[in-house]
Amino acid sequence: MKLLVDASRNRSGGIISYIKNFVRNFDFKKTKIDEIVICTNRNLLSQLPKKNYVNKYNHFFLEKNLIFQIIWQFLFLPKLLKKKKLIFYFQPMPRPCVIILNLLCLIRTY
């Protein structure tokens, strides 16, 4: 199974540390997940550790302002989820899940 981490609107130092630690410490032995796809801007992707099980995804809308990032979430992200046959969708920030497909939406809460 595959997990998509939507970090498309995450740019602050705290969330960057969170995503880096998430990738570094993810325990595949306790799950059936065999691949993580991370969608975010180039800056965060460049800071992530290189792992065989991590696919990094960037779209030019993710480099632009908040309006473009939201457009990407509503228009392009659902297509990416279908194309890559992703089952799990995770948002590291507490905000509404914008994707309604046949998948499990995990939202981090504080």
C-alpha positions in Angstrom: 0.0 0.0 0.0 1.0 3.6 -0.6 0.7 6.6 1.6 0.5 10.2 0.3 1.7 13.0 2.6 0.2 16.3 1.5 2.7 18.9 2.8 1.8 21.2 -0.1 1.1 24.2 2.1 3.7 23.6 4.8 6.6 26.0 4.9 7.4 26.8 8.5 10.4 25.4 10.4 8.3 23.3 12.8 6.4 21.4 10.1 9.7 20.9 8.2 11.2 19.2 11.2 8.0 17.1 11.6 8.0 15.9 8.0 11.8 15.1 8.1 11.3 13.1 11.4 8.2 11.4 10.0 10.2 10.1 7.0 13.3 9.2 9.0 11.4 7.3 11.7 8.5 5.7 9.9 8.2 2.1 10.9 7.2 -0.1 8.0 7.2 -3.2 10.1 4.1 -2.0 12.0 2.1 -1.2 8.8 1.3 -2.6 5.4 2.6 0.6 3.7 5.5 0.0 1.4 5.9 3.5 -0.2 5.5 7.1 0.9 4.7 9.8 -1.7 5.4 13.4 -0.3 3.9 16.4 -2.2 5.5 19.7 -1.3 7.7 22.5 -2.5 11.3 22.1 -3.7 12.7 23.6 -0.5 11.2 21.0 1.8 11.9 18.2 -0.7 15.6 19.1 -0.8 15.8 18.8 3.0 14.2 15.3 3.2 16.5 12.3 3.7 17.0 10.1 0.7 15.2 6.8 1.2 14.3 4.1 -1.2 10.7 4.0 -0.1 10.1 7.8 -0.4 8.9 9.3 -3.7 9.1 13.1 -3.8 6.6 15.0 -5.9 6.6 18.6 -6.8 4.3 20.7 -9.1 5.0 24.3 -10.1 1.8 25.4 -8.4 3.3 24.4 -5.1 6.0 27.0 -5.5 3.5 29.8 -5.9 1.1 31.6 -3.4 -1.6 30.1 -1.3 -4.3 30.4 -4.0 -2.3 28.2 -6.4 -1.6 25.7 -3.7 -5.3 25.4 -2.9 -6.1 25.0 -6.6 -3.5 22.2 -6.8 -5.1 20.5 -3.8 -8.6 20.6 -5.4 -7.7 19.9 -9.1 -4.4 18.1 -9.4 -4.1 16.2 -6.1 -7.2 14.0 -6.7 -5.8 13.0 -10.1 -2.4 12.2 -8.6 -4.1 10.0 -6.0 -6.0 8.1 -8.7 -3.0 7.8 -11.0 -0.7 6.4 -8.4 -3.4 4.3 -6.8 -2.8 5.8 -3.4 -5.0 4.4 -0.6 -3.9 6.6 2.4 -3.9 10.3 2.5 -2.2 12.2 5.3 -2.2 15.9 6.1 0.3 16.9 8.8 -1.6 20.1 9.5 -5.1 20.3 11.0 -7.2 21.5 8.1 -10.2 20.0 6.3 -9.6 17.0 4.1 -10.1 18.4 0.6 -10.1 15.0 -1.1 -13.1 12.8 -1.3 -12.2 9.5 -2.9 -12.1 5.9 -2.0 -9.3 6.3 0.5 -8.6 6.8 4.1 -8.0 10.4 5.1 -5.7 10.8 8.1 -5.5 14.3 9.7 -3.1 15.1 12.4 -4.9 16.8 15.3 -3.3 18.7 18.2 
